[in-house]
Amino acid sequence: MTTFAVWHIPMLYDAAQAHSLVHYGEHAMFLAAALLFWWPVIHPTGGVRRLPRVASVLYFAPPMIEGTLIGALLIFATLPVFATMRKLRD
């Protein structure tokens, strides 16, 4: 869950925008985090679910809130947060 937030730290985001290898690493981490995140909800081999349906809904609430907060911070920022955005603005 925190992978998304960590990669939105301006220094890391700008590094990923500036260097392809860092960008590929970022996306590899997103994929790994997503696989680990979904593992308890949908059994990868088609076995029995690890979480009941109600628990699954509650399991998804924190990441949805996290994404909403990050989006709100970016939308309502009075100045560009990332160097890439500052370049576009100038």
PDB file of N, CA, C and O in Angstrom:
ATOM      1  N   MET A   1       0.827  -1.189   0.000  1.00  0.00           N
ATOM      2  CA  MET A   1       0.000   0.000   0.000  1.00  0.00           C
ATOM      3  C   MET A   1       0.873   1.254   0.000  1.00  0.00           C
ATOM      4  O   MET A   1       0.544   2.232  -0.671  1.00  0.00           O
ATOM      5  N   THR A   2       1.941   1.237   0.718  1.00  0.00           N
ATOM      6  CA  THR A   2       2.763   2.445   0.801  1.00  0.00           C
ATOM      7  C   THR A   2       3.650   2.636  -0.420  1.00  0.00           C
ATOM      8  O   THR A   2       4.239   3.704  -0.585  1.00  0.00           O
ATOM      9  N   THR A   3       3.759   1.635  -1.273  1.00  0.00           N
ATOM     10  CA  THR A   3       4.592   1.758  -2.471  1.00  0.00           C
ATOM     11  C   THR A   3       4.143   2.944  -3.313  1.00  0.00           C
ATOM     12  O   THR A   3       4.971   3.715  -3.799  1.00  0.00           O
ATOM     13  N   PHE A   4       2.853   3.087  -3.483  1.00  0.00           N
ATOM     14  CA  PHE A   4       2.302   4.185  -4.272  1.00  0.00           C
ATOM     15  C   PHE A   4       2.668   5.534  -3.649  1.00  0.00           C
ATOM     16  O   PHE A   4       3.065   6.459  -4.359  1.00  0.00           O
ATOM     17  N   ALA A   5       2.537   5.646  -2.340  1.00  0.00           N
ATOM     18  CA  ALA A   5       2.846   6.901  -1.653  1.00  0.00           C
ATOM     19  C   ALA A   5       4.335   7.214  -1.711  1.00  0.00           C
ATOM     20  O   ALA A   5       4.721   8.362  -1.933  1.00  0.00           O
ATOM     21  N   VAL A   6       5.164   6.212  -1.516  1.00  0.00           N
ATOM     22  CA  VAL A   6       6.611   6.437  -1.523  1.00  0.00           C
ATOM     23  C   VAL A   6       7.070   6.946  -2.883  1.00  0.00           C
ATOM     24  O   VAL A   6       7.900   7.852  -2.951  1.00  0.00           O
ATOM     25  N   TRP A   7       6.546   6.380  -3.963  1.00  0.00           N
ATOM     26  CA  TRP A   7       6.973   6.811  -5.291  1.00  0.00           C
ATOM     27  C   TRP A   7       6.409   8.174  -5.676  1.00  0.00           C
ATOM     28  O   TRP A   7       6.771   8.713  -6.722  1.00  0.00           O
ATOM     29  N   HIS A   8       5.545   8.732  -4.867  1.00  0.00           N
ATOM     30  CA  HIS A   8       5.065  10.103  -5.106  1.00  0.00           C
ATOM     31  C   HIS A   8       5.808  11.132  -4.262  1.00  0.00           C
ATOM     32  O   HIS A   8       5.438  12.306  -4.257  1.00  0.00           O
ATOM     33  N   ILE A   9       6.835  10.715  -3.557  1.00  0.00           N
ATOM     34  CA  ILE A   9       7.738  11.673  -2.912  1.00  0.00           C
ATOM     35  C   ILE A   9       8.461  12.385  -4.050  1.00  0.00           C
ATOM     36  O   ILE A   9       9.032  11.727  -4.920  1.00  0.00           O
ATOM     37  N   PRO A  10       8.446  13.703  -4.061  1.00  0.00           N
ATOM     38  CA  PRO A  10       8.985  14.437  -5.219  1.00  0.00           C
ATOM     39  C   PRO A  10      10.369  13.997  -5.680  1.00  0.00           C
ATOM     40  O   PRO A  10      10.601  13.890  -6.884  1.00  0.00           O
ATOM     41  N   MET A  11      11.289  13.741  -4.766  1.00  0.00           N
ATOM     42  CA  MET A  11      12.644  13.346  -5.156  1.00  0.00           C
ATOM     43  C   MET A  11      12.630  12.015  -5.930  1.00  0.00           C
ATOM     44  O   MET A  11      13.327  11.875  -6.935  1.00  0.00           O
ATOM     45  N   LEU A  12      11.842  11.049  -5.463  1.00  0.00           N
ATOM     46  CA  LEU A  12      11.774   9.750  -6.135  1.00  0.00           C
ATOM     47  C   LEU A  12      11.021   9.841  -7.450  1.00  0.00           C
ATOM     48  O   LEU A  12      11.421   9.236  -8.445  1.00  0.00           O
ATOM     49  N   TYR A  13       9.930  10.597  -7.456  1.00  0.00           N
ATOM     50  CA  TYR A  13       9.145  10.766  -8.684  1.00  0.00           C
ATOM     51  C   TYR A  13       9.995  11.415  -9.773  1.00  0.00           C
ATOM     52  O   TYR A  13       9.991  10.967 -10.920  1.00  0.00           O
ATOM     53  N   ASP A  14      10.716  12.458  -9.415  1.00  0.00           N
ATOM     54  CA  ASP A  14      11.574  13.145 -10.386  1.00  0.00           C
ATOM     55  C   ASP A  14      12.682  12.237 -10.884  1.00  0.00           C
ATOM     56  O   ASP A  14      13.035  12.284 -12.063  1.00  0.00           O
ATOM     57  N   ALA A  15      13.246  11.399  -9.997  1.00  0.00           N
ATOM     58  CA  ALA A  15      14.292  10.459 -10.414  1.00  0.00           C
ATOM     59  C   ALA A  15      13.737   9.453 -11.416  1.00  0.00           C
ATOM     60  O   ALA A  15      14.409   9.098 -12.385  1.00  0.00           O
ATOM     61  N   ALA A  16      12.515   8.998 -11.181  1.00  0.00           N
ATOM     62  CA  ALA A  16      11.890   8.050 -12.102  1.00  0.00           C
ATOM     63  C   ALA A  16      11.602   8.705 -13.454  1.00  0.00           C
ATOM     64  O   ALA A  16      11.675   8.045 -14.491  1.00  0.00           O
ATOM     65  N   GLN A  17      11.278   9.983 -13.447  1.00  0.00           N
ATOM     66  CA  GLN A  17      11.025  10.691 -14.702  1.00  0.00           C
ATOM     67  C   GLN A  17      12.312  10.950 -15.471  1.00  0.00           C
ATOM     68  O   GLN A  17      12.301  11.017 -16.700  1.00  0.00           O
ATOM     69  N   ALA A  18      13.408  11.095 -14.759  1.00  0.00           N
ATOM     70  CA  ALA A  18      14.677  11.461 -15.389  1.00  0.00           C
ATOM     71  C   ALA A  18      15.490  10.260 -15.868  1.00  0.00           C
ATOM     72  O   ALA A  18      16.291  10.383 -16.795  1.00  0.00           O
ATOM     73  N   HIS A  19      15.288   9.098 -15.241  1.00  0.00           N
ATOM     74  CA  HIS A  19      16.127   7.938 -15.548  1.00  0.00           C
ATOM     75  C   HIS A  19      15.259   6.720 -15.849  1.00  0.00           C
ATOM     76  O   HIS A  19      14.461   6.297 -15.012  1.00  0.00           O
ATOM     77  N   SER A  20      15.416   6.165 -17.032  1.00  0.00           N
ATOM     78  CA  SER A  20      14.597   5.016 -17.445  1.00  0.00           C
ATOM     79  C   SER A  20      14.742   3.826 -16.515  1.00  0.00           C
ATOM     80  O   SER A  20      13.752   3.166 -16.199  1.00  0.00           O
ATOM     81  N   LEU A  21      15.958   3.543 -16.072  1.00  0.00           N
ATOM     82  CA  LEU A  21      16.172   2.388 -15.208  1.00  0.00           C
ATOM     83  C   LEU A  21      15.415   2.537 -13.881  1.00  0.00           C
ATOM     84  O   LEU A  21      14.842   1.570 -13.379  1.00  0.00           O
ATOM     85  N   VAL A  22      15.416   3.733 -13.326  1.00  0.00           N
ATOM     86  CA  VAL A  22      14.656   3.985 -12.088  1.00  0.00           C
ATOM     87  C   VAL A  22      13.164   3.851 -12.368  1.00  0.00           C
ATOM     88  O   VAL A  22      12.417   3.323 -11.544  1.00  0.00           O
ATOM     89  N   HIS A  23      12.733   4.328 -13.527  1.00  0.00           N
ATOM     90  CA  HIS A  23      11.317   4.234 -13.911  1.00  0.00           C
ATOM     91  C   HIS A  23      10.894   2.765 -14.036  1.00  0.00           C
ATOM     92  O   HIS A  23       9.815   2.389 -13.576  1.00  0.00           O
ATOM     93  N   TYR A  24      11.735   1.942 -14.652  1.00  0.00           N
ATOM     94  CA  TYR A  24      11.432   0.518 -14.761  1.00  0.00           C
ATOM     95  C   TYR A  24      11.377  -0.132 -13.370  1.00  0.00           C
ATOM     96  O   TYR A  24      10.522  -0.976 -13.105  1.00  0.00           O
ATOM     97  N   GLY A  25      12.290   0.269 -12.498  1.00  0.00           N
ATOM     98  CA  GLY A  25      12.277  -0.237 -11.132  1.00  0.00           C
ATOM     99  C   GLY A  25      11.007   0.143 -10.393  1.00  0.00           C
ATOM    100  O   GLY A  25      10.441  -0.655  -9.645  1.00  0.00           O
ATOM    101  N   GLU A  26      10.571   1.374 -10.616  1.00  0.00           N
ATOM    102  CA  GLU A  26       9.325   1.844 -10.003  1.00  0.00           C
ATOM    103  C   GLU A  26       8.157   0.949 -10.420  1.00  0.00           C
ATOM    104  O   GLU A  26       7.367   0.515  -9.581  1.00  0.00           O
ATOM    105  N   HIS A  27       8.058   0.680 -11.714  1.00  0.00           N
ATOM    106  CA  HIS A  27       6.941  -0.135 -12.202  1.00  0.00           C
ATOM    107  C   HIS A  27       7.067  -1.593 -11.774  1.00  0.00           C
ATOM    108  O   HIS A  27       6.055  -2.260 -11.558  1.00  0.00           O
ATOM    109  N   ALA A  28       8.280  -2.092 -11.651  1.00  0.00           N
ATOM    110  CA  ALA A  28       8.467  -3.444 -11.128  1.00  0.00           C
ATOM    111  C   ALA A  28       7.985  -3.523  -9.678  1.00  0.00           C
ATOM    112  O   ALA A  28       7.378  -4.513  -9.267  1.00  0.00           O
ATOM    113  N   MET A  29       8.262  -2.472  -8.913  1.00  0.00           N
ATOM    114  CA  MET A  29       7.788  -2.440  -7.525  1.00  0.00           C
ATOM    115  C   MET A  29       6.265  -2.335  -7.466  1.00  0.00           C
ATOM    116  O   MET A  29       5.637  -2.949  -6.603  1.00  0.00           O
ATOM    117  N   PHE A  30       5.666  -1.563  -8.374  1.00  0.00           N
ATOM    118  CA  PHE A  30       4.204  -1.483  -8.428  1.00  0.00           C
ATOM    119  C   PHE A  30       3.602  -2.866  -8.711  1.00  0.00           C
ATOM    120  O   PHE A  30       2.624  -3.265  -8.079  1.00  0.00           O
ATOM    121  N   LEU A  31       4.195  -3.589  -9.665  1.00  0.00           N
ATOM    122  CA  LEU A  31       3.689  -4.918 -10.005  1.00  0.00           C
ATOM    123  C   LEU A  31       3.830  -5.875  -8.819  1.00  0.00           C
ATOM    124  O   LEU A  31       2.885  -6.588  -8.481  1.00  0.00           O
ATOM    125  N   ALA A  32       4.993  -5.893  -8.195  1.00  0.00           N
ATOM    126  CA  ALA A  32       5.214  -6.775  -7.046  1.00  0.00           C
ATOM    127  C   ALA A  32       4.262  -6.440  -5.900  1.00  0.00           C
ATOM    128  O   ALA A  32       3.691  -7.335  -5.277  1.00  0.00           O
ATOM    129  N   ALA A  33       4.095  -5.150  -5.627  1.00  0.00           N
ATOM    130  CA  ALA A  33       3.187  -4.733  -4.546  1.00  0.00           C
ATOM    131  C   ALA A  33       1.751  -5.123  -4.869  1.00  0.00           C
ATOM    132  O   ALA A  33       1.011  -5.551  -3.984  1.00  0.00           O
ATOM    133  N   ALA A  34       1.352  -4.979  -6.127  1.00  0.00           N
ATOM    134  CA  ALA A  34      -0.016  -5.337  -6.523  1.00  0.00           C
ATOM    135  C   ALA A  34      -0.258  -6.840  -6.368  1.00  0.00           C
ATOM    136  O   ALA A  34      -1.311  -7.258  -5.884  1.00  0.00           O
ATOM    137  N   LEU A  35       0.717  -7.644  -6.779  1.00  0.00           N
ATOM    138  CA  LEU A  35       0.568  -9.098  -6.629  1.00  0.00           C
ATOM    139  C   LEU A  35       0.444  -9.490  -5.162  1.00  0.00           C
ATOM    140  O   LEU A  35      -0.404 -10.305  -4.801  1.00  0.00           O
ATOM    141  N   LEU A  36       1.294  -8.905  -4.318  1.00  0.00           N
ATOM    142  CA  LEU A  36       1.214  -9.201  -2.890  1.00  0.00           C
ATOM    143  C   LEU A  36      -0.084  -8.685  -2.274  1.00  0.00           C
ATOM    144  O   LEU A  36      -0.657  -9.324  -1.392  1.00  0.00           O
ATOM    145  N   PHE A  37      -0.542  -7.525  -2.745  1.00  0.00           N
ATOM    146  CA  PHE A  37      -1.761  -6.930  -2.201  1.00  0.00           C
ATOM    147  C   PHE A  37      -2.992  -7.779  -2.540  1.00  0.00           C
ATOM    148  O   PHE A  37      -3.855  -7.991  -1.687  1.00  0.00           O
ATOM    149  N   TRP A  38      -3.071  -8.261  -3.780  1.00  0.00           N
ATOM    150  CA  TRP A  38      -4.243  -9.018  -4.209  1.00  0.00           C
ATOM    151  C   TRP A  38      -4.226 -10.465  -3.729  1.00  0.00           C
ATOM    152  O   TRP A  38      -5.271 -11.116  -3.712  1.00  0.00           O
ATOM    153  N   TRP A  39      -3.061 -10.979  -3.338  1.00  0.00           N
ATOM    154  CA  TRP A  39      -2.934 -12.385  -2.952  1.00  0.00           C
ATOM    155  C   TRP A  39      -3.979 -12.832  -1.930  1.00  0.00           C
ATOM    156  O   TRP A  39      -4.574 -13.891  -2.128  1.00  0.00           O
ATOM    157  N   PRO A  40      -4.240 -12.088  -0.845  1.00  0.00           N
ATOM    158  CA  PRO A  40      -5.236 -12.548   0.137  1.00  0.00           C
ATOM    159  C   PRO A  40      -6.674 -12.514  -0.377  1.00  0.00           C
ATOM    160  O   PRO A  40      -7.543 -13.196   0.164  1.00  0.00           O
ATOM    161  N   VAL A  41      -6.923 -11.728  -1.412  1.00  0.00           N
ATOM    162  CA  VAL A  41      -8.302 -11.569  -1.881  1.00  0.00           C
ATOM    163  C   VAL A  41      -8.655 -12.621  -2.927  1.00  0.00           C
ATOM    164  O   VAL A  41      -9.699 -13.267  -2.839  1.00  0.00           O
ATOM    165  N   ILE A  42      -7.787 -12.788  -3.909  1.00  0.00           N
ATOM    166  CA  ILE A  42      -8.029 -13.753  -4.978  1.00  0.00           C
ATOM    167  C   ILE A  42      -6.878 -14.752  -4.964  1.00  0.00           C
ATOM    168  O   ILE A  42      -5.729 -14.390  -5.215  1.00  0.00           O
ATOM    169  N   HIS A  43      -7.184 -15.969  -4.678  1.00  0.00           N
ATOM    170  CA  HIS A  43      -6.133 -16.983  -4.628  1.00  0.00           C
ATOM    171  C   HIS A  43      -5.575 -17.183  -6.042  1.00  0.00           C
ATOM    172  O   HIS A  43      -6.342 -17.459  -6.965  1.00  0.00           O
ATOM    173  N   PRO A  44      -4.255 -17.049  -6.231  1.00  0.00           N
ATOM    174  CA  PRO A  44      -3.689 -17.076  -7.572  1.00  0.00           C
ATOM    175  C   PRO A  44      -3.821 -18.412  -8.295  1.00  0.00           C
ATOM    176  O   PRO A  44      -3.778 -18.451  -9.524  1.00  0.00           O
ATOM    177  N   THR A  45      -3.979 -19.498  -7.558  1.00  0.00           N
ATOM    178  CA  THR A  45      -4.102 -20.798  -8.215  1.00  0.00           C
ATOM    179  C   THR A  45      -5.547 -21.273  -8.288  1.00  0.00           C
ATOM    180  O   THR A  45      -5.813 -22.422  -8.642  1.00  0.00           O
ATOM    181  N   GLY A  46      -6.476 -20.385  -7.953  1.00  0.00           N
ATOM    182  CA  GLY A  46      -7.888 -20.744  -8.030  1.00  0.00           C
ATOM    183  C   GLY A  46      -8.407 -21.451  -6.793  1.00  0.00           C
ATOM    184  O   GLY A  46      -9.509 -21.998  -6.816  1.00  0.00           O
ATOM    185  N   GLY A  47      -7.649 -21.453  -5.728  1.00  0.00           N
ATOM    186  CA  GLY A  47      -8.064 -22.104  -4.485  1.00  0.00           C
ATOM    187  C   GLY A  47      -9.092 -21.285  -3.728  1.00  0.00           C
ATOM    188  O   GLY A  47      -9.684 -20.348  -4.263  1.00  0.00           O
ATOM    189  N   VAL A  48      -9.287 -21.652  -2.493  1.00  0.00           N
ATOM    190  CA  VAL A  48     -10.257 -20.983  -1.636  1.00  0.00           C
ATOM    191  C   VAL A  48      -9.768 -19.568  -1.312  1.00  0.00           C
ATOM    192  O   VAL A  48      -8.580 -19.351  -1.075  1.00  0.00           O
ATOM    193  N   ARG A  49     -10.697 -18.616  -1.307  1.00  0.00           N
ATOM    194  CA  ARG A  49     -10.364 -17.238  -0.936  1.00  0.00           C
ATOM    195  C   ARG A  49      -9.764 -17.216   0.459  1.00  0.00           C
ATOM    196  O   ARG A  49     -10.155 -17.999   1.326  1.00  0.00           O
ATOM    197  N   ARG A  50      -8.821 -16.323   0.669  1.00  0.00           N
ATOM    198  CA  ARG A  50      -8.219 -16.209   1.993  1.00  0.00           C
ATOM    199  C   ARG A  50      -8.984 -15.220   2.870  1.00  0.00           C
ATOM    200  O   ARG A  50      -8.936 -15.317   4.096  1.00  0.00           O
ATOM    201  N   LEU A  51      -9.680 -14.280   2.259  1.00  0.00           N
ATOM    202  CA  LEU A  51     -10.480 -13.315   3.014  1.00  0.00           C
ATOM    203  C   LEU A  51     -11.945 -13.455   2.610  1.00  0.00           C
ATOM    204  O   LEU A  51     -12.252 -13.610   1.428  1.00  0.00           O
ATOM    205  N   PRO A  52     -12.838 -13.402   3.575  1.00  0.00           N
ATOM    206  CA  PRO A  52     -14.261 -13.385   3.224  1.00  0.00           C
ATOM    207  C   PRO A  52     -14.609 -12.096   2.471  1.00  0.00           C
ATOM    208  O   PRO A  52     -13.844 -11.132   2.497  1.00  0.00           O
ATOM    209  N   ARG A  53     -15.742 -12.084   1.814  1.00  0.00           N
ATOM    210  CA  ARG A  53     -16.124 -10.924   0.991  1.00  0.00           C
ATOM    211  C   ARG A  53     -16.182  -9.613   1.794  1.00  0.00           C
ATOM    212  O   ARG A  53     -15.673  -8.591   1.336  1.00  0.00           O
ATOM    213  N   VAL A  54     -16.777  -9.634   2.951  1.00  0.00           N
ATOM    214  CA  VAL A  54     -16.887  -8.407   3.753  1.00  0.00           C
ATOM    215  C   VAL A  54     -15.496  -7.920   4.164  1.00  0.00           C
ATOM    216  O   VAL A  54     -15.220  -6.723   4.098  1.00  0.00           O
ATOM    217  N   ALA A  55     -14.638  -8.812   4.578  1.00  0.00           N
ATOM    218  CA  ALA A  55     -13.275  -8.436   4.956  1.00  0.00           C
ATOM    219  C   ALA A  55     -12.519  -7.885   3.750  1.00  0.00           C
ATOM    220  O   ALA A  55     -11.690  -6.987   3.892  1.00  0.00           O
ATOM    221  N   SER A  56     -12.806  -8.423   2.559  1.00  0.00           N
ATOM    222  CA  SER A  56     -12.161  -7.932   1.344  1.00  0.00           C
ATOM    223  C   SER A  56     -12.520  -6.474   1.076  1.00  0.00           C
ATOM    224  O   SER A  56     -11.667  -5.682   0.676  1.00  0.00           O
ATOM    225  N   VAL A  57     -13.769  -6.129   1.296  1.00  0.00           N
ATOM    226  CA  VAL A  57     -14.201  -4.742   1.096  1.00  0.00           C
ATOM    227  C   VAL A  57     -13.459  -3.822   2.056  1.00  0.00           C
ATOM    228  O   VAL A  57     -12.983  -2.762   1.651  1.00  0.00           O
ATOM    229  N   LEU A  58     -13.356  -4.209   3.313  1.00  0.00           N
ATOM    230  CA  LEU A  58     -12.636  -3.413   4.310  1.00  0.00           C
ATOM    231  C   LEU A  58     -11.139  -3.357   4.002  1.00  0.00           C
ATOM    232  O   LEU A  58     -10.477  -2.363   4.300  1.00  0.00           O
ATOM    233  N   TYR A  59     -10.617  -4.408   3.416  1.00  0.00           N
ATOM    234  CA  TYR A  59      -9.198  -4.501   3.047  1.00  0.00           C
ATOM    235  C   TYR A  59      -8.836  -3.458   1.984  1.00  0.00           C
ATOM    236  O   TYR A  59      -7.711  -2.959   1.956  1.00  0.00           O
ATOM    237  N   PHE A  60      -9.791  -3.135   1.115  1.00  0.00           N
ATOM    238  CA  PHE A  60      -9.538  -2.175   0.038  1.00  0.00           C
ATOM    239  C   PHE A  60      -9.715  -0.719   0.456  1.00  0.00           C
ATOM    240  O   PHE A  60      -9.320   0.174  -0.294  1.00  0.00           O
ATOM    241  N   ALA A  61     -10.285  -0.451   1.603  1.00  0.00           N
ATOM    242  CA  ALA A  61     -10.543   0.933   2.027  1.00  0.00           C
ATOM    243  C   ALA A  61      -9.266   1.757   2.227  1.00  0.00           C
ATOM    244  O   ALA A  61      -9.197   2.859   1.683  1.00  0.00           O
ATOM    245  N   PRO A  62      -8.263   1.304   2.962  1.00  0.00           N
ATOM    246  CA  PRO A  62      -7.070   2.144   3.169  1.00  0.00           C
ATOM    247  C   PRO A  62      -6.348   2.551   1.876  1.00  0.00           C
ATOM    248  O   PRO A  62      -5.966   3.714   1.751  1.00  0.00           O
ATOM    249  N   PRO A  63      -6.146   1.641   0.909  1.00  0.00           N
ATOM    250  CA  PRO A  63      -5.493   2.091  -0.322  1.00  0.00           C
ATOM    251  C   PRO A  63      -6.334   3.097  -1.104  1.00  0.00           C
ATOM    252  O   PRO A  63      -5.787   3.991  -1.750  1.00  0.00           O
ATOM    253  N   MET A  64      -7.650   2.960  -1.052  1.00  0.00           N
ATOM    254  CA  MET A  64      -8.509   3.932  -1.743  1.00  0.00           C
ATOM    255  C   MET A  64      -8.370   5.302  -1.087  1.00  0.00           C
ATOM    256  O   MET A  64      -8.311   6.319  -1.778  1.00  0.00           O
ATOM    257  N   ILE A  65      -8.318   5.331   0.230  1.00  0.00           N
ATOM    258  CA  ILE A  65      -8.151   6.600   0.947  1.00  0.00           C
ATOM    259  C   ILE A  65      -6.785   7.193   0.646  1.00  0.00           C
ATOM    260  O   ILE A  65      -6.660   8.399   0.433  1.00  0.00           O
ATOM    261  N   GLU A  66      -5.753   6.342   0.627  1.00  0.00           N
ATOM    262  CA  GLU A  66      -4.396   6.801   0.323  1.00  0.00           C
ATOM    263  C   GLU A  66      -4.331   7.454  -1.061  1.00  0.00           C
ATOM    264  O   GLU A  66      -3.789   8.550  -1.203  1.00  0.00           O
ATOM    265  N   GLY A  67      -4.874   6.795  -2.067  1.00  0.00           N
ATOM    266  CA  GLY A  67      -4.873   7.346  -3.421  1.00  0.00           C
ATOM    267  C   GLY A  67      -5.653   8.647  -3.514  1.00  0.00           C
ATOM    268  O   GLY A  67      -5.254   9.570  -4.224  1.00  0.00           O
ATOM    269  N   THR A  68      -6.762   8.715  -2.799  1.00  0.00           N
ATOM    270  CA  THR A  68      -7.570   9.934  -2.790  1.00  0.00           C
ATOM    271  C   THR A  68      -6.805  11.091  -2.158  1.00  0.00           C
ATOM    272  O   THR A  68      -6.830  12.207  -2.675  1.00  0.00           O
ATOM    273  N   LEU A  69      -6.123  10.830  -1.039  1.00  0.00           N
ATOM    274  CA  LEU A  69      -5.356  11.885  -0.367  1.00  0.00           C
ATOM    275  C   LEU A  69      -4.198  12.383  -1.230  1.00  0.00           C
ATOM    276  O   LEU A  69      -3.964  13.587  -1.324  1.00  0.00           O
ATOM    277  N   ILE A  70      -3.478  11.458  -1.857  1.00  0.00           N
ATOM    278  CA  ILE A  70      -2.378  11.864  -2.737  1.00  0.00           C
ATOM    279  C   ILE A  70      -2.912  12.676  -3.907  1.00  0.00           C
ATOM    280  O   ILE A  70      -2.336  13.704  -4.263  1.00  0.00           O
ATOM    281  N   GLY A  71      -3.997  12.227  -4.503  1.00  0.00           N
ATOM    282  CA  GLY A  71      -4.613  12.972  -5.602  1.00  0.00           C
ATOM    283  C   GLY A  71      -5.053  14.358  -5.170  1.00  0.00           C
ATOM    284  O   GLY A  71      -4.846  15.329  -5.898  1.00  0.00           O
ATOM    285  N   ALA A  72      -5.656  14.463  -3.998  1.00  0.00           N
ATOM    286  CA  ALA A  72      -6.096  15.773  -3.500  1.00  0.00           C
ATOM    287  C   ALA A  72      -4.909  16.696  -3.254  1.00  0.00           C
ATOM    288  O   ALA A  72      -4.968  17.884  -3.571  1.00  0.00           O
ATOM    289  N   LEU A  73      -3.833  16.155  -2.690  1.00  0.00           N
ATOM    290  CA  LEU A  73      -2.640  16.970  -2.462  1.00  0.00           C
ATOM    291  C   LEU A  73      -2.081  17.500  -3.776  1.00  0.00           C
ATOM    292  O   LEU A  73      -1.668  18.657  -3.853  1.00  0.00           O
ATOM    293  N   LEU A  74      -2.066  16.672  -4.796  1.00  0.00           N
ATOM    294  CA  LEU A  74      -1.537  17.099  -6.088  1.00  0.00           C
ATOM    295  C   LEU A  74      -2.462  18.093  -6.790  1.00  0.00           C
ATOM    296  O   LEU A  74      -1.997  19.051  -7.408  1.00  0.00           O
ATOM    297  N   ILE A  75      -3.751  17.865  -6.694  1.00  0.00           N
ATOM    298  CA  ILE A  75      -4.709  18.751  -7.358  1.00  0.00           C
ATOM    299  C   ILE A  75      -4.742  20.126  -6.710  1.00  0.00           C
ATOM    300  O   ILE A  75      -4.774  21.140  -7.407  1.00  0.00           O
ATOM    301  N   PHE A  76      -4.736  20.168  -5.388  1.00  0.00           N
ATOM    302  CA  PHE A  76      -4.905  21.435  -4.697  1.00  0.00           C
ATOM    303  C   PHE A  76      -3.599  22.124  -4.306  1.00  0.00           C
ATOM    304  O   PHE A  76      -3.621  23.139  -3.610  1.00  0.00           O
ATOM    305  N   ALA A  77      -2.471  21.586  -4.744  1.00  0.00           N
ATOM    306  CA  ALA A  77      -1.185  22.242  -4.470  1.00  0.00           C
ATOM    307  C   ALA A  77      -1.140  23.578  -5.211  1.00  0.00           C
ATOM    308  O   ALA A  77      -1.517  23.657  -6.381  1.00  0.00           O
ATOM    309  N   THR A  78      -0.688  24.604  -4.540  1.00  0.00           N
ATOM    310  CA  THR A  78      -0.644  25.926  -5.173  1.00  0.00           C
ATOM    311  C   THR A  78       0.553  26.072  -6.116  1.00  0.00           C
ATOM    312  O   THR A  78       0.535  26.899  -7.028  1.00  0.00           O
ATOM    313  N   LEU A  79       1.587  25.268  -5.892  1.00  0.00           N
ATOM    314  CA  LEU A  79       2.762  25.254  -6.768  1.00  0.00           C
ATOM    315  C   LEU A  79       2.977  23.834  -7.279  1.00  0.00           C
ATOM    316  O   LEU A  79       2.564  22.881  -6.617  1.00  0.00           O
ATOM    317  N   PRO A  80       3.608  23.668  -8.433  1.00  0.00           N
ATOM    318  CA  PRO A  80       3.890  22.306  -8.915  1.00  0.00           C
ATOM    319  C   PRO A  80       4.740  21.528  -7.908  1.00  0.00           C
ATOM    320  O   PRO A  80       5.707  22.058  -7.363  1.00  0.00           O
ATOM    321  N   VAL A  81       4.380  20.301  -7.674  1.00  0.00           N
ATOM    322  CA  VAL A  81       5.051  19.478  -6.680  1.00  0.00           C
ATOM    323  C   VAL A  81       6.316  18.843  -7.247  1.00  0.00           C
ATOM    324  O   VAL A  81       7.326  18.728  -6.553  1.00  0.00           O
ATOM    325  N   PHE A  82       6.252  18.435  -8.505  1.00  0.00           N
ATOM    326  CA  PHE A  82       7.355  17.715  -9.132  1.00  0.00           C
ATOM    327  C   PHE A  82       8.095  18.612 -10.116  1.00  0.00           C
ATOM    328  O   PHE A  82       7.499  19.501 -10.724  1.00  0.00           O
ATOM    329  N   ALA A  83       9.401  18.376 -10.270  1.00  0.00           N
ATOM    330  CA  ALA A  83      10.226  19.162 -11.183  1.00  0.00           C
ATOM    331  C   ALA A  83       9.698  19.071 -12.610  1.00  0.00           C
ATOM    332  O   ALA A  83       9.770  20.049 -13.354  1.00  0.00           O
ATOM    333  N   THR A  84       9.173  17.921 -13.002  1.00  0.00           N
ATOM    334  CA  THR A  84       8.619  17.758 -14.347  1.00  0.00           C
ATOM    335  C   THR A  84       7.491  18.747 -14.588  1.00  0.00           C
ATOM    336  O   THR A  84       7.377  19.328 -15.667  1.00  0.00           O
ATOM    337  N   MET A  85       6.671  18.929 -13.585  1.00  0.00           N
ATOM    338  CA  MET A  85       5.538  19.850 -13.712  1.00  0.00           C
ATOM    339  C   MET A  85       6.020  21.309 -13.719  1.00  0.00           C
ATOM    340  O   MET A  85       5.435  22.158 -14.391  1.00  0.00           O
ATOM    341  N   ARG A  86       7.080  21.586 -12.973  1.00  0.00           N
ATOM    342  CA  ARG A  86       7.600  22.959 -12.973  1.00  0.00           C
ATOM    343  C   ARG A  86       8.139  23.321 -14.352  1.00  0.00           C
ATOM    344  O   ARG A  86       7.990  24.459 -14.797  1.00  0.00           O
ATOM    345  N   LYS A  87       8.767  22.356 -15.032  1.00  0.00           N
ATOM    346  CA  LYS A  87       9.275  22.594 -16.382  1.00  0.00           C
ATOM    347  C   LYS A  87       8.143  22.879 -17.353  1.00  0.00           C
ATOM    348  O   LYS A  87       8.269  23.741 -18.223  1.00  0.00           O
ATOM    349  N   LEU A  88       7.053  22.168 -17.210  1.00  0.00           N
ATOM    350  CA  LEU A  88       5.906  22.393 -18.085  1.00  0.00           C
ATOM    351  C   LEU A  88       5.274  23.758 -17.840  1.00  0.00           C
ATOM    352  O   LEU A  88       4.770  24.399 -18.762  1.00  0.00           O
ATOM    353  N   ARG A  89       5.308  24.187 -16.592  1.00  0.00           N
ATOM    354  CA  ARG A  89       4.691  25.464 -16.228  1.00  0.00           C
ATOM    355  C   ARG A  89       5.491  26.656 -16.740  1.00  0.00           C
ATOM    356  O   ARG A  89       4.915  27.675 -17.121  1.00  0.00           O
ATOM    357  N   ASP A  90       6.817  26.533 -16.750  1.00  0.00           N
ATOM    358  CA  ASP A  90       7.687  27.649 -17.155  1.00  0.00           C
ATOM    359  C   ASP A  90       7.693  27.884 -18.646  1.00  0.00           C
ATOM    360  O   ASP A  90       8.378  28.788 -19.126  1.00  0.00           O
TER     361      ASP A  90
END
